[in-house]
Amino acid sequence: MDDDLPPDLTRLRTLETWAAHYLTRIRARIAAVERQQTQQQPPAPTAAPASPAAGPGRARTLDWGLAEAGIGVPTTEVHRGDCWARGRSLVPVSAERARAELAGGAQPCTVCRPDRVLSRPP
């Protein structure tokens, strides 16, 4: 375990909240810079190159999603939008719907643990 992190849960939760807040600010700044660059760029040529899998042209990552029960998924699971364990199809949902699904018996992903964030008051 890294020695630069505090050992107690209270301070770790505080750091987690701060990091989530700061990530939101960073994503907002990225979106603003992308809009600014789009406005300054000349029109693209008629034959557009294929867009990269990652980078400024990628689609925005959804915040929350549901992986419906099916093959390999015994029950509906709630995931963070950027979870690597979400599978191929994730139905985008609002934070309120994700909370309702968790309260209704949907399982939180054991990797991204959306229940830890969604259980806090907004």
Contacts in CASP RR format, 6 or more apart in sequence:
PFRMAT RR
TARGET T0000
AUTHOR 0000-0000-0000
METHOD contacts of the structure
MODEL  1
MDDDLPPDLTRLRTLETWAAHYLTRIRARIAAVERQQTQQQPPAPTAAPA
SPAAGPGRARTLDWGLAEAGIGVPTTEVHRGDCWARGRSLVPVSAERARA
ELAGGAQPCTVCRPDRVLSRPP
5 12 0 8 1.000
5 15 0 8 1.000
6 12 0 8 1.000
6 15 0 8 1.000
16 116 0 8 1.000
17 120 0 8 1.000
20 117 0 8 1.000
30 56 0 8 1.000
31 60 0 8 1.000
34 56 0 8 1.000
34 57 0 8 1.000
37 56 0 8 1.000
51 57 0 8 1.000
51 58 0 8 1.000
52 58 0 8 1.000
61 81 0 8 1.000
61 82 0 8 1.000
62 81 0 8 1.000
62 90 0 8 1.000
62 92 0 8 1.000
63 80 0 8 1.000
63 81 0 8 1.000
63 92 0 8 1.000
63 94 0 8 1.000
63 95 0 8 1.000
64 78 0 8 1.000
64 79 0 8 1.000
64 80 0 8 1.000
64 81 0 8 1.000
64 92 0 8 1.000
64 93 0 8 1.000
64 94 0 8 1.000
64 95 0 8 1.000
64 97 0 8 1.000
64 98 0 8 1.000
64 114 0 8 1.000
64 118 0 8 1.000
65 78 0 8 1.000
65 79 0 8 1.000
65 80 0 8 1.000
65 81 0 8 1.000
65 86 0 8 1.000
65 90 0 8 1.000
65 91 0 8 1.000
65 92 0 8 1.000
65 93 0 8 1.000
65 98 0 8 1.000
66 76 0 8 1.000
66 77 0 8 1.000
66 78 0 8 1.000
66 79 0 8 1.000
66 90 0 8 1.000
66 91 0 8 1.000
66 93 0 8 1.000
66 98 0 8 1.000
66 101 0 8 1.000
66 106 0 8 1.000
67 73 0 8 1.000
67 76 0 8 1.000
67 77 0 8 1.000
67 79 0 8 1.000
67 86 0 8 1.000
67 87 0 8 1.000
67 89 0 8 1.000
67 90 0 8 1.000
67 91 0 8 1.000
67 109 0 8 1.000
68 76 0 8 1.000
68 89 0 8 1.000
68 91 0 8 1.000
69 75 0 8 1.000
69 76 0 8 1.000
75 105 0 8 1.000
75 106 0 8 1.000
75 107 0 8 1.000
76 101 0 8 1.000
76 105 0 8 1.000
76 106 0 8 1.000
76 107 0 8 1.000
77 106 0 8 1.000
77 107 0 8 1.000
77 108 0 8 1.000
77 109 0 8 1.000
78 98 0 8 1.000
78 101 0 8 1.000
78 102 0 8 1.000
78 106 0 8 1.000
78 107 0 8 1.000
78 108 0 8 1.000
78 109 0 8 1.000
78 114 0 8 1.000
78 115 0 8 1.000
78 118 0 8 1.000
79 85 0 8 1.000
79 86 0 8 1.000
79 90 0 8 1.000
79 109 0 8 1.000
79 112 0 8 1.000
79 114 0 8 1.000
80 109 0 8 1.000
80 112 0 8 1.000
80 114 0 8 1.000
80 117 0 8 1.000
81 90 0 8 1.000
81 92 0 8 1.000
81 112 0 8 1.000
82 112 0 8 1.000
83 109 0 8 1.000
83 111 0 8 1.000
83 112 0 8 1.000
84 111 0 8 1.000
85 109 0 8 1.000
85 110 0 8 1.000
85 111 0 8 1.000
85 112 0 8 1.000
86 109 0 8 1.000
86 112 0 8 1.000
93 101 0 8 1.000
95 118 0 8 1.000
95 122 0 8 1.000
98 114 0 8 1.000
98 118 0 8 1.000
99 118 0 8 1.000
99 119 0 8 1.000
102 108 0 8 1.000
102 114 0 8 1.000
102 115 0 8 1.000
102 118 0 8 1.000
102 119 0 8 1.000
108 114 0 8 1.000
108 115 0 8 1.000
END
